[in-house]
Amino acid sequence: MRPLNTTRLLAAAAGLTLAMTLTIWPESAMAVTSANESFLQPMGPVAEEQATHLMRVIAITMIVILPVLIGVPLLLWRYRLGSETARYTPEWESSNKLELVLWGVPVIIVIVLASWLWYSTNKLDPYKPVGENPLQVQAIGLDWKWVFIYPDAGVATVNELAIPVGRPVELTLTTDTVMQSMLIAPLTGQIYAMPGMTTKLNFAATRTGSAEGENTQFNGAGFGRQKFTVIALEPDPYEAWVSSARDAAPLDDATYAVLRQRSVLADARADLGLSREATPLYFSAPDSALFERVVKKYHRPGTADTTDELGGTGLPAQGGGDRE
């Protein structure tokens, strides 16, 4: 039996170790570079459970990974060139005990992981309220911005979602264009929004701060700029925020038609006669039935007719998205 070339095998083991480490820790690596956008620095109970679930998964997979990371270098050292302690056993072919460990441990780990996944998936059901008396917010996905309507407060915003700390939030989503996907990583998970349909997203903030929300479903030229800010405020500052939003211009059908055009936030502001800064828009007195009208217009016969109210059901008109 020819002795092993230890140098080459150690180099191969180092490469394998690095590859396995990068495979295990991609989310953590990204979280370090963008901490304010990561569920690993949670702002609420949903993201906290997601982070806990990740830590559980990493801990149990280490039962398999660590023996490999430790055992491979030890084996290479034991059977290195010139070793006098290595046993040469050419007739060895099987071991029942070793087979039991090699198959039994992975089977147990898969069962445990599946159980944890079922538990976390059930616990983090986005339709399940996280508390009593949730704040009702309606979200409409557009190209390339988000409209948030507070039906009880009588205000609406574009690309800013303010929520009070300690109060649950029930977000009802739809889209007035192609399918989109909302993600607010420090607060909650991802959920889709589709035209003519509604989905629910329940979450809460346990501390003040800001988080970035985004659309993760590619939808055209302005996709990369379809982000919004979530600000978690104490109750009194939140009420002050609502009061200031009530002083803004009303959100009527004409204004909504401008927002519905395919444009990023800065261009939508310019179309409304405002500065081209990429800062949120605020509106007062939105139509209490606006969200329902957006959903129901896709249910009527002849939905291909783009002359229907609220811009019809076809692709939104091209706005400022391609401007220089």
Disulfide bonds with the S-S distance in Angstrom:
none
